[in-house]
Amino acid sequence: MLKMSMSSILKITLVAALSVPGILSIPVSSTAAASPNIVSGALTAPPPPEEPSFHSLAALKYIYQAAGTVSPGGGLTANVNTSTTTYKEMKSLQVEYRLERWTGSNWVTYRSGTKSKTQTQSLTAQSSWTVITGYYYRVVSTHTANDGTNSENTIHISNNVLF
């Protein structure tokens, strides 16, 4: 009887010892991000969808095309590109652009630039800036055309990109 009892105790101890790691371990699938709205790698929830901004270029007299974009340039680099095109040669074209970072509650200016050109019909501006990974970025650009007497401008907001 003692042998049987010792054998039973040994079996129970072995089963208990083998099941403790399973009981104490936390499955990987249950470790969730802080918020279900946070994309993997992001430090904040994504910005809310932008209301469509209709900066109708059709209503403009001089500016034919105005845009700004941000794209990954490899590593920690964000490449910012803007372009402005007019229907005819203008006395001056100018673009003021800023790279904005989403903080989780609002957009803040991270970097900015300006470029101008005279006696032209098109203007491009490029910048490469080091960014902080885990944040969303976008470009807001103000494009201005002046014919020497009158000027007009339009604002473009790019899509946001997670770096």
One Martini backbone bead per residue (centre of mass of N, CA, C, O) as a GRO file, in nm:
protein
  163
    1MET     BB    1   0.057   0.063  -0.020
    2LEU     BB    2   0.299   0.253  -0.008
    3LYS     BB    3   0.377   0.225  -0.304
    4MET     BB    4   0.112   0.333  -0.418
    5SER     BB    5   0.120   0.603  -0.276
    6MET     BB    6   0.392   0.699  -0.387
    7SER     BB    7   0.310   0.680  -0.684
    8SER     BB    8   0.075   0.881  -0.671
    9ILE     BB    9   0.238   1.122  -0.568
   10LEU     BB   10   0.433   1.132  -0.805
   11LYS     BB   11   0.223   1.181  -1.026
   12ILE     BB   12   0.100   1.439  -0.910
   13THR     BB   13   0.363   1.601  -0.905
   14LEU     BB   14   0.425   1.581  -1.206
   15VAL     BB   15   0.167   1.713  -1.312
   16ALA     BB   16   0.201   1.980  -1.157
   17ALA     BB   17   0.482   2.060  -1.272
   18LEU     BB   18   0.387   2.060  -1.578
   19SER     BB   19   0.139   2.279  -1.538
   20VAL     BB   20   0.257   2.547  -1.430
   21PRO     BB   21   0.364   2.691  -1.688
   22GLY     BB   22   0.076   2.707  -1.817
   23ILE     BB   23  -0.051   2.879  -1.591
   24LEU     BB   24   0.177   3.118  -1.578
   25SER     BB   25   0.142   3.176  -1.860
   26ILE     BB   26   0.126   3.416  -2.130
   27PRO     BB   27  -0.028   3.467  -2.396
   28VAL     BB   28   0.051   3.647  -2.676
   29SER     BB   29  -0.244   3.717  -2.780
   30SER     BB   30  -0.314   3.891  -2.501
   31THR     BB   31  -0.115   4.117  -2.595
   32ALA     BB   32  -0.215   4.432  -2.619
   33ALA     BB   33  -0.270   4.720  -2.714
   34ALA     BB   34  -0.375   5.012  -2.578
   35SER     BB   35  -0.531   5.029  -2.859
   36PRO     BB   36  -0.730   4.927  -3.125
   37ASN     BB   37  -0.642   5.200  -3.302
   38ILE     BB   38  -0.351   5.098  -3.307
   39VAL     BB   39  -0.099   5.069  -3.505
   40SER     BB   40   0.155   4.898  -3.572
   41GLY     BB   41   0.411   5.120  -3.438
   42ALA     BB   42   0.233   5.320  -3.312
   43LEU     BB   43   0.202   5.592  -3.066
   44THR     BB   44  -0.077   5.649  -3.200
   45ALA     BB   45  -0.356   5.719  -3.307
   46PRO     BB   46  -0.512   5.786  -3.566
   47PRO     BB   47  -0.621   6.015  -3.745
   48PRO     BB   48  -0.877   6.160  -3.842
   49PRO     BB   49  -1.068   6.191  -4.088
   50GLU     BB   50  -1.084   6.390  -4.344
   51GLU     BB   51  -1.238   6.631  -4.469
   52PRO     BB   52  -1.327   6.719  -4.755
   53SER     BB   53  -1.124   6.937  -4.947
   54PHE     BB   54  -1.246   7.195  -5.164
   55HIS     BB   55  -0.996   7.314  -5.369
   56SER     BB   56  -1.097   7.451  -5.632
   57LEU     BB   57  -0.932   7.494  -5.931
   58ALA     BB   58  -1.162   7.596  -6.120
   59ALA     BB   59  -1.188   7.884  -5.960
   60LEU     BB   60  -0.919   7.948  -6.074
   61LYS     BB   61  -0.720   8.160  -6.279
   62TYR     BB   62  -0.403   8.043  -6.250
   63ILE     BB   63  -0.424   7.773  -6.101
   64TYR     BB   64  -0.394   7.429  -6.197
   65GLN     BB   65  -0.171   7.310  -5.986
   66ALA     BB   66  -0.170   7.164  -5.638
   67ALA     BB   67   0.088   6.999  -5.434
   68GLY     BB   68   0.151   6.755  -5.162
   69THR     BB   69   0.409   6.530  -5.026
   70VAL     BB   70   0.471   6.226  -4.834
   71SER     BB   71   0.770   6.010  -4.800
   72PRO     BB   72   0.966   5.756  -4.772
   73GLY     BB   73   1.347   5.758  -4.767
   74GLY     BB   74   1.467   5.603  -4.553
   75GLY     BB   75   1.464   5.535  -4.256
   76LEU     BB   76   1.430   5.869  -4.107
   77THR     BB   77   1.310   5.972  -4.388
   78ALA     BB   78   1.139   6.255  -4.526
   79ASN     BB   79   0.973   6.322  -4.827
   80VAL     BB   80   0.917   6.642  -4.972
   81ASN     BB   81   0.662   6.743  -5.214
   82THR     BB   82   0.610   7.011  -5.449
   83SER     BB   83   0.353   7.159  -5.675
   84THR     BB   84   0.323   7.418  -5.933
   85THR     BB   85   0.068   7.522  -6.175
   86THR     BB   86   0.006   7.728  -6.456
   87TYR     BB   87  -0.146   7.861  -6.737
   88LYS     BB   88   0.075   8.088  -6.706
   89GLU     BB   89   0.301   8.310  -6.686
   90MET     BB   90   0.454   8.438  -6.396
   91LYS     BB   91   0.603   8.657  -6.193
   92SER     BB   92   0.512   8.465  -5.940
   93LEU     BB   93   0.606   8.185  -5.731
   94GLN     BB   94   0.475   8.017  -5.431
   95VAL     BB   95   0.581   7.800  -5.148
   96GLU     BB   96   0.435   7.690  -4.846
   97TYR     BB   97   0.565   7.441  -4.618
   98ARG     BB   98   0.455   7.166  -4.396
   99LEU     BB   99   0.544   6.942  -4.152
  100GLU     BB  100   0.323   6.725  -3.985
  101ARG     BB  101   0.242   6.606  -3.652
  102TRP     BB  102   0.085   6.359  -3.476
  103THR     BB  103  -0.006   6.351  -3.117
  104GLY     BB  104  -0.329   6.238  -3.082
  105SER     BB  105  -0.491   6.545  -3.102
  106ASN     BB  106  -0.283   6.704  -3.301
  107TRP     BB  107  -0.137   6.926  -3.522
  108VAL     BB  108   0.217   6.982  -3.577
  109THR     BB  109   0.488   7.153  -3.643
  110TYR     BB  110   0.805   7.026  -3.757
  111ARG     BB  111   0.849   7.150  -4.051
  112SER     BB  112   0.979   7.405  -4.290
  113GLY     BB  113   0.911   7.578  -4.613
  114THR     BB  114   1.042   7.780  -4.895
  115LYS     BB  115   0.948   7.878  -5.238
  116SER     BB  116   1.067   8.072  -5.525
  117LYS     BB  117   0.964   8.216  -5.851
  118THR     BB  118   1.032   8.372  -6.157
  119GLN     BB  119   0.914   8.367  -6.453
  120THR     BB  120   0.671   8.130  -6.435
  121GLN     BB  121   0.472   7.807  -6.448
  122SER     BB  122   0.667   7.648  -6.242
  123LEU     BB  123   0.691   7.467  -5.914
  124THR     BB  124   0.940   7.315  -5.708
  125ALA     BB  125   0.969   7.128  -5.391
  126GLN     BB  126   1.232   6.996  -5.174
  127SER     BB  127   1.251   6.774  -4.881
  128SER     BB  128   1.468   6.634  -4.619
  129TRP     BB  129   1.364   6.473  -4.317
  130THR     BB  130   1.392   6.396  -3.996
  131VAL     BB  131   1.219   6.151  -3.811
  132ILE     BB  132   0.980   6.007  -3.594
  133THR     BB  133   0.894   5.718  -3.507
  134GLY     BB  134   0.535   5.645  -3.476
  135TYR     BB  135   0.432   5.874  -3.668
  136TYR     BB  136   0.225   6.102  -3.816
  137TYR     BB  137   0.229   6.253  -4.147
  138ARG     BB  138   0.207   6.580  -4.316
  139VAL     BB  139   0.118   6.811  -4.584
  140VAL     BB  140   0.113   7.172  -4.590
  141SER     BB  141   0.018   7.379  -4.873
  142THR     BB  142   0.095   7.709  -5.008
  143HIS     BB  143  -0.018   7.848  -5.313
  144THR     BB  144   0.131   8.120  -5.513
  145ALA     BB  145   0.008   8.360  -5.752
  146ASN     BB  146   0.165   8.625  -5.963
  147ASP     BB  147   0.110   8.883  -6.224
  148GLY     BB  148   0.170   9.186  -6.072
  149THR     BB  149  -0.135   9.248  -5.957
  150ASN     BB  150  -0.237   8.958  -5.895
  151SER     BB  151  -0.346   8.715  -5.648
  152GLU     BB  152  -0.330   8.358  -5.566
  153ASN     BB  153  -0.458   8.086  -5.353
  154THR     BB  154  -0.379   7.752  -5.223
  155ILE     BB  155  -0.465   7.459  -5.036
  156HIS     BB  156  -0.279   7.163  -4.935
  157ILE     BB  157  -0.359   6.825  -4.818
  158SER     BB  158  -0.224   6.547  -4.732
  159ASN     BB  159  -0.167   6.252  -4.670
  160ASN     BB  160  -0.106   6.027  -4.426
  161VAL     BB  161   0.204   5.902  -4.263
  162LEU     BB  162   0.365   5.626  -4.134
  163PHE     BB  163   0.695   5.596  -3.959
   0.00000   0.00000   0.00000
